[in-house]
Amino acid sequence: MPKIKTNRAAAKRFRKTASGKFKAGHAFKSHILTKKSTKRKRGLRATNHVCAADAKSVARMLPYV
């Protein structure tokens, strides 16, 4: 059985936690920041947990994580 290739784009975006969940950065933080409030931008700095429905597809892209 051959090794499964890791999706390198996903590997750069997601990290697995000790409990088995995936964490990632928030979207909407790269540009057009002037119209967003300071509170909103500060919230986007924090890590985001991938929901259970999407975690299945992320786990498929990262077979050895």
N, CA, C and O of each residue as an XYZ file, in Angstrom:
260
protein
N       0.846     -1.188      0.000
C       0.000      0.000      0.000
C       0.893      1.254      0.000
O       1.728      1.406      0.892
N       0.732      2.147     -0.978
C       1.577      3.345     -1.018
C       1.191      4.349      0.056
O       0.086      4.335      0.598
N       2.140      5.208      0.336
C       1.879      6.284      1.287
C       0.891      7.275      0.689
O       0.844      7.455     -0.528
N       0.107      7.912      1.538
C      -0.852      8.921      1.087
C      -0.169     10.277      1.154
O       0.497     10.595      2.140
N      -0.333     11.069      0.113
C       0.264     12.399      0.110
C      -0.535     13.350      0.995
O      -1.766     13.349      0.988
N       0.192     14.157      1.753
C      -0.417     15.201      2.564
C      -0.699     16.402      1.676
O       0.136     16.775      0.852
N      -1.857     17.006      1.836
C      -2.177     18.238      1.130
C      -1.382     19.361      1.785
O      -1.676     19.750      2.915
N      -0.381     19.884      1.087
C       0.543     20.859      1.675
C      -0.139     22.181      2.006
O       0.251     22.853      2.961
N      -1.143     22.559      1.237
C      -1.886     23.791      1.533
C      -2.613     23.655      2.872
O      -2.633     24.591      3.671
N      -3.206     22.488      3.111
C      -3.911     22.241      4.370
C      -2.930     22.150      5.535
O      -3.233     22.596      6.642
N      -1.759     21.574      5.287
C      -0.760     21.421      6.340
C      -0.280     22.775      6.866
O       0.076     22.903      8.037
N      -0.273     23.783      5.992
C       0.159     25.120      6.400
C      -0.939     25.876      7.132
O      -0.658     26.843      7.840
N      -2.179     25.449      6.971
C      -3.309     26.187      7.539
C      -3.861     25.600      8.821
O      -4.426     26.331      9.636
N      -3.714     24.297      9.022
C      -4.335     23.635     10.165
C      -3.299     22.951     11.050
O      -2.290     22.436     10.568
N      -3.570     22.958     12.357
C      -2.762     22.218     13.333
C      -3.703     21.373     14.168
O      -4.823     21.792     14.461
N      -3.265     20.199     14.550
C      -4.094     19.320     15.368
C      -3.788     19.571     16.847
O      -2.625     19.695     17.231
N      -4.823     19.645     17.663
C      -4.650     19.860     19.098
C      -4.497     18.511     19.790
O      -4.656     17.461     19.168
N      -4.188     18.550     21.077
C      -4.005     17.319     21.846
C      -5.301     16.523     21.949
O      -5.272     15.297     22.061
N      -6.431     17.211     21.912
C      -7.728     16.523     22.008
C      -8.197     15.973     20.667
O      -9.229     15.305     20.599
N      -7.446     16.247     19.595
C      -7.797     15.717     18.284
C      -8.551     16.678     17.394
O      -8.861     16.350     16.248
N      -8.854     17.869     17.905
C      -9.541     18.879     17.085
C      -8.512     19.611     16.230
O      -7.308     19.500     16.461
N      -8.993     20.353     15.251
C      -8.114     21.142     14.399
C      -8.293     22.613     14.688
O      -9.414     23.087     14.870
N      -7.188     23.338     14.730
C      -7.271     24.781     14.901
C      -6.685     25.468     13.681
O      -5.795     24.939     13.014
N      -7.201     26.654     13.403
C      -6.783     27.400     12.227
C      -6.934     28.884     12.517
O      -7.502     29.276     13.537
N      -6.425     29.696     11.617
C      -6.601     31.135     11.746
C      -7.964     31.540     11.216
O      -8.624     30.768     10.521
N      -8.383     32.752     11.546
C      -9.655     33.268     11.059
C      -9.510     33.806      9.641
O      -8.429     34.222      9.225
N     -10.597     33.789      8.925
C     -10.657     34.418      7.609
C     -10.974     35.903      7.786
O     -11.259     36.352      8.897
N     -10.923     36.657      6.703
C     -11.275     38.091      6.674
C     -10.325     38.954      7.488
O     -10.750     39.947      8.077
N      -9.038     38.592      7.534
C      -8.075     39.356      8.314
C      -6.950     39.915      7.444
O      -6.019     40.523      7.972
N      -7.013     39.725      6.121
C      -5.866     40.081      5.288
C      -5.907     41.483      4.701
O      -4.864     42.130      4.602
N      -7.073     41.971      4.309
C      -7.138     43.315      3.719
C      -8.522     43.916      3.950
O      -9.414     43.257      4.485
N      -8.689     45.157      3.546
C      -9.900     45.961      3.805
C     -10.183     45.987      5.308
O     -11.285     45.663      5.752
N      -9.175     46.378      6.076
C      -9.292     46.371      7.530
C      -9.780     47.709      8.091
O     -10.115     47.790      9.273
N      -9.824     48.749      7.272
C     -10.192     50.074      7.783
C     -11.653     50.135      8.205
O     -11.991     50.836      9.159
N     -12.523     49.412      7.508
C     -13.948     49.453      7.854
C     -14.319     48.497      8.983
O     -15.437     48.551      9.494
N     -13.401     47.629      9.375
C     -13.679     46.690     10.458
C     -13.293     47.318     11.792
O     -12.282     48.014     11.893
N     -14.100     47.068     12.803
C     -13.853     47.667     14.112
C     -12.626     47.032     14.778
O     -12.223     45.920     14.437
N     -12.059     47.745     15.710
C     -10.885     47.257     16.440
C     -11.227     45.982     17.196
O     -10.428     45.047     17.248
N     -12.403     45.950     17.773
C     -12.847     44.769     18.521
C     -12.944     43.546     17.609
O     -12.552     42.443     17.989
N     -13.467     43.757     16.408
C     -13.603     42.666     15.446
C     -12.247     42.152     14.987
O     -12.042     40.944     14.878
N     -11.320     43.068     14.716
C      -9.978     42.668     14.266
C      -9.217     41.944     15.373
O      -8.464     41.007     15.107
N      -9.415     42.378     16.600
C      -8.768     41.729     17.735
C      -9.296     40.308     17.904
O      -8.538     39.395     18.232
N     -10.582     40.125     17.681
C     -11.183     38.790     17.752
C     -10.679     37.867     16.667
O     -10.554     36.661     16.876
N     -10.390     38.430     15.512
C      -9.894     37.622     14.387
C      -8.463     37.140     14.601
O      -8.010     36.206     13.940
N      -7.754     37.785     15.533
C      -6.384     37.359     15.837
C      -6.347     36.004     16.532
O      -5.395     35.243     16.359
N      -7.374     35.701     17.313
C      -7.419     34.456     18.079
C      -7.574     33.260     17.146
O      -8.031     33.396     16.011
N      -7.188     32.095     17.639
C      -7.304     30.898     16.813
C      -8.766     30.482     16.688
O      -9.591     30.783     17.550
N      -9.058     29.799     15.618
C     -10.401     29.359     15.289
C     -10.398     27.838     15.280
O      -9.476     27.225     14.740
N     -11.411     27.224     15.867
C     -11.515     25.764     15.824
C     -12.399     25.355     14.662
O     -13.456     25.943     14.433
N     -11.959     24.349     13.937
C     -12.713     23.850     12.786
C     -13.908     23.067     13.320
O     -13.758     22.260     14.237
N     -15.100     23.299     12.751
C     -16.298     22.608     13.224
C     -16.217     21.116     12.889
O     -15.460     20.709     12.007
N     -16.984     20.330     13.585
C     -16.925     18.873     13.451
C     -17.233     18.399     12.031
O     -16.648     17.422     11.562
N     -18.148     19.088     11.345
C     -18.520     18.699      9.985
C     -17.348     18.873      9.018
O     -17.161     18.056      8.116
N     -16.561     19.934      9.204
C     -15.430     20.191      8.321
C     -14.168     19.448      8.764
O     -13.268     19.225      7.955
N     -14.096     19.066     10.034
C     -12.907     18.397     10.561
C     -12.644     17.071      9.856
O     -11.496     16.648      9.722
N     -13.705     16.425      9.409
C     -13.572     15.150      8.710
C     -12.798     15.320      7.408
O     -11.919     14.516      7.095
N     -13.123     16.362      6.651
C     -12.434     16.597      5.382
C     -11.006     17.090      5.601
O     -10.117     16.786      4.805
N     -10.780     17.850      6.675
C      -9.426     18.311      6.998
C      -8.563     17.119      7.385
O      -7.404     17.033      6.979
N      -9.118     16.202      8.164
C      -8.374     15.012      8.581
C      -7.996     14.135      7.393
O      -6.961     13.468      7.414
N      -8.834     14.135      6.359
C      -8.539     13.362      5.155
C      -7.352     13.961      4.383
O      -6.582     13.245      3.744
N      -7.229     15.296      4.462
C      -6.136     15.974      3.763
C      -4.808     15.845      4.513
O      -3.737     15.974      3.919
N      -4.888     15.586      5.841
C      -3.696     15.472      6.682
C      -3.636     14.074      7.290
O      -3.922     13.918      8.477
N      -3.277     13.063      6.520
C      -3.347     11.694      7.021
C      -2.356     11.348      8.124
O      -2.616     10.436      8.910
N      -1.232     12.046      8.205
C      -0.201     11.662      9.184
C      -0.037     12.677     10.301
O       0.998     12.702     10.967
N      -1.041     13.513     10.514
C      -0.961     14.532     11.577
C      -1.638     14.005     12.816
O      -1.690     14.697     13.833
